[in-house]
Amino acid sequence: MRRMPLVPLEPRTALFLLGIVYLAMSGLVWIILRRHHDSAGTALWCLGGVSLGGAYLLFALRGALPELAAVVTLNALGLLGLAARISALHREGAPRASALAVPAATLLAFAASLVAASWGEDVRRPTNVLLQAAGTAWLAVAAHQLGRRTGRRAATFISSSYAFMAATLLLRLGVTAGGSDQPVFEPTLDLAMVIAGGLISGIFGNVGYVGLALEAAQARREAQSRALAEEQAQASALRLRLAERDEFVRVLAHEVRQPLNNASAALQGARAALQEEAWDDRVQAEARLQRAQNVINHIVGTIDNTLAATTVLASAQALAPRDADVNMLIELSLGDLDPAQRGRVRRLGTSHARTAAMDIGLMRLALRNLLANALNYSPGDAAVTLQVSDSDEPLGLVFEVRDRGPGLAPEVRSRVFERGVRGDHGLPGHGLGLYVVRQIMHRHQGQASWEPNEGGGSVFRLWLPIVE
């Protein structure tokens, strides 16, 4: 029983027009993308479209050309077109087993088609349809994998259109596999579906590839925007670092110039008194020398803080802590204090840790800053307590400095470790010491905190993590 014609055009005409659609769409894709996308990938995709279009044209011209030559050529063009488009998707990011997989499979398929041609029409027709269906399915799977791997939604157009085309070829295979003597160009359902599948893949497949190119361009623009934003952030951070460094240099110049003049005057007076060899002048000389020593100690502390803030603490290089003796750290920090004030520091220890991972130079500076502040802000006869203890939650070593000074005003407490923040106590300084303390602890992955002392004064606490 003959089937009702389902192709609105004569099948040869429909197949010829389908070949023209493939050629035209491939040319349009080349014109659009040749200067705006991967040139090799675009060339492969368009070459594949031209080859497939040529295969449809030769299929439509069967009968006007020598039969065997036409069939062999159109099969070769069809397989070549599918291979080129699969390779184009691989360049877009679809996963592949090896660079030789596609050409090797294409050569094997073509060899199989030649062998089938020698077995006659009943073997040749289903074999060729099966090979074309397998190649089309491979193309659909490659597009699907590309979409999953890269997140490009346009790959769905390619995958869906070629999956539909593969399904129509399998339908055609079911008809030809039975050895049917049905004419090749009879307008039946299976041929109508093959033509429809070719039309859909010829239009939506190319539209999908243009979409891939647009999505790739958008991804490049976003990557460039992120890179530009990163560069701007780095430039902004560098400008901020340079501004901070300039500020620290200004502070250093201000803090050092006048104290050096005072120290120079004190040393000159002491020298004059020693040259006169008068006992009273010797007493005055000692006082002048001590004053000069105090000024020099202040200058050294200011220089240490400024250099720490402008070099080590501002560096992007990770800190490399080493095991250091805790008692040595305390002795070094106490040794940096004014000898006349050093005796006011009372040491309490409940820690079992004898060593800890740290940069001992930076930790020495942090601890010295806290002790010097506590001594400066406490009454002259009041003791300052330094206690070292263990912390279980979280695991670490705690240095606690307690004083009997005036404490901190409420408006300063939350910002006490910020640069430039100082209490209103009339003592000289630029609010750099506690800022340096916090930065040092931050570099050690530790913490610096403040709380009021019972009965008046302040408690500054340094928590240094212990790495097991």
Secondary structure, 3 states (H helix, E strand, C coil): CCCCCCCCCCHHHHHHHHHHHHHHHHHHHHHHHCCCCCHHHHHHHHHHHHHHHHHHHHHHCECCECHHHHHHHHHHHHHHHHHHHHHHHHHHCCCCCCCCHHHHHHHHHHHHHHHHHCCCHHHHHHHHHHHHHHHHHHHHHHHHHHHHHHCCCCHHHHHHHHHHHHHHHHHHHHHHCCCCCCCCCCCCHHHHHHHHHHHHHHHHHHHHHHHHHHHHHHHHHHHHHHHHHHHHHHHHHHHHHHHHHHHHHHHHHHHHHHHHHHHHHHHHHHHHHHHHCCHHHHHHHHHHHHHHHHHHHHHHHHHHHHHHHHHHCCCCCCCCCEEEEHHHHHHHHHHCCCHHHHCCEEEEECCCCCEEEECHHHHHHHHHHHHHHHHHHCCCCCCEEEEEEEEECCEEEEEEEECCCCCCCHHHHCCCCCCCCCCCCCCCCCCCHHHHHHHHHHHCCCEEEEEECCCCCEEEEEEEECCC
